[in-house]
Amino acid sequence: MKSFKDYKMDDKLAMESSIIPSHEPAVLGITSKLNVYEKANQISAYLTSKDAWLGDYDYWYLVTPNVTPFNRKYKEKAAPFYGLHDRVPILLTIILGLQHALIMIGSIVSPPLAIASGAFHLAPAQISYLVSAAFITTGIATAVQVTRLHISGTPFYVGTGLLSVVGPTFDIIPIAFSYTRMRYNDGTCPTAEDGTQLPCPEAWGAFLGTMLCTVFIQIAMSLVPPRLLNKIFPKMITGTLLVLVGVFLVSSGMQNWGGSFNCNGGEGFYALCPDVAAAKPLPWGDPKLIGLGFSVFFSIVVVEQFGSPIMKSASVLIGLAVGCAISGATGYWSRENIDSAPVVTFLWVQTFKLSVDGALVLPLLIMFICQGVSCMPDILATAEISGVEVEGTEFNSRIQGGILCDGLGSLFSALGTAGPMVSQAGNNGVIVLTGCASRRAGWAASVFLILMGFFAKFGAVFSAMPPSVLGGMQVFLYSTIVVAGIRILGMIQFTRRNRFILTIALGFGLMDIVSPTWFNQILDYSGPNVHLKGFEQGLNLIVETPFILAAVVGVFLNLVFPNDRSEMDEMLFGAHSGGVPTSLPHVETPSRN
């Protein structure tokens, strides 16, 4: 078995330009000179052998809890490392594929649940459908990402060729809440006589239609050299965006933890949480509801501390399971939505009338630009722990392929009625814990994700879950986004210039989070010109969405402020502190090799 460092040295010898690498038959013990009948016999012999199914992997390592004396044998143990193209036992491939799928569940269900129930107030059947659609589109996009398809006749790829996953982006949530707040205020989304906000599927259709028109900017960005992108969007900017998105999402997760978005100060149907027709309606912030969310949060902490590697990889799901068990035993569940859901589903079972809303064009354009840049640190992290090159032409092509896969994934997802997609690094912990970076585990995970979406009852469980249980998971999950942003900001040098830009960008972003409607009266056009009104609404959305406003301000200041240096900077960082690089390592443009 090769060590992790060995792969750093020789992975560039691997051939990844085709859908099925040319050395794969050798991995199976098959020679290309054999005829079809002989190849079939060898494949059959391989698949029926013990070595193919079990190998020499120590499976007890995966299930041994981190508790004395059980962990004595594995306390200092490092898992064997499987590279991108290594032959992984079939059983281990299935187990690890399931682990990668399980660790993604929280990040897959959170965006559709947050926007469908909290922003667009869709019907339960539509909410569960959007959850299922998110699983299906995630599985398909992840399979393409892991496979890495070469575009014939060009130096470009679709996908990274790494065990990096693609899932729903959280960046859509702040835009969705700002957009629906605007539509409910101007009466284009329905509201009951008592003020209750009713389902607004037309707004989601407008969101999808506008996504289809704006996602092409991210696809075009995949053709831009990463060095140029990093100059415009250095780590100082991407770290700021992650911090602001995470802080905004933690606040929305806490709304769910307390009972629900709708019932915090709600009236009429939402006077109690999650509504007056719930199995056990309670006021927002009731200690019983807070306790349900805390059961999820506490379970995640316990699993992370004492769980086995396979449990740690699924800590979020285990926490959800504990919260669901407690809430079910105490009568907080309603089976109505689960019972009414079909057994199976697929894309386009539910459809939404597509339209284009001019107010969404600018915010979504900026969001897709930010998406194209924010995925680069995630791809870099996955490449590092996978033991492949993180500089040069090969790494550059992985960045390019990842950006293009995200853009095409968002395009396909919008056509499939789901939200935009982005590369994620949430499964990197599974790679580190299990020592498996093989793409086979990624393909297995894709199959599991598609199956999860195919069975509609699975999605219905999440749509019927008590909001407090979901909120406990969301606060933990969203906090990891804040930590990721802080980690990226920790990589830059805090010169006077960088501190000033961070202060301004974070100041505007945090101001938006604390008081999201501060800009409402500044641009308040009420004339007959619908085009001017749409433009004004688009500007309002930009200003009232924290990470978008911070991105615009931060990028502008970073481009116009000179890289000067002060005496204090020279004392702290050296004579060249003003020119400190704040981006990923230099990478070359793709070649045709």
Secondary structure, 3 states (H helix, E strand, C coil): CCCHHHHHHHHHHCCCCCCCCCCHHHHCCCCCCCCHHHHHHHHHHHHCCHHHHCCCCCCHHHHCCCCCCCCCCCCCCCCCCECCCCCCCHHHHHHHHHHHHHHHHHHHHHHHHHHHHHHCCCCHHHHHHHHHHHHHHHHHHHHHHHHCEECCCCCCEECCCCCCEEEECCCHHHHHHHHHHHHHHHCCCCECCCCCECCCHHHHHHHHHHHHHHCHHHHHHCCCCHHHHHHHCCHHHHHHHHHHHHHHHHHHHHHHHCCCCCCCCCCHHHCCECCCCCCCCECCCCHHHHHHHHHHHHHHHHHHHHCCHHHHHCHHHHHHHHHHHHHHHCCCCCCHHHHHCCCECCCCCCCCCCCCCHHHHHHHHHHHHHHHHHHHHHHHHHHHHCCCCCCHHHHHHHHHHHHHHHHHHHHHHHHCCCCCEEEECCCHHHHHHHCECCHHHHHHHHHHHHHHHHEHHHHHHHHHCCHHHHHHHHHHHHHHHHHHHHHHHCCCCCCHHHHHHHHHHHHHHHHHHHCCCCCCCCCCCCCCCHHHHHHHHHHHHHHHCHHHHHHHHHHHHHHHCCCCCCHHHHHHHCCCHHHCCCCCCCCCCCCCC
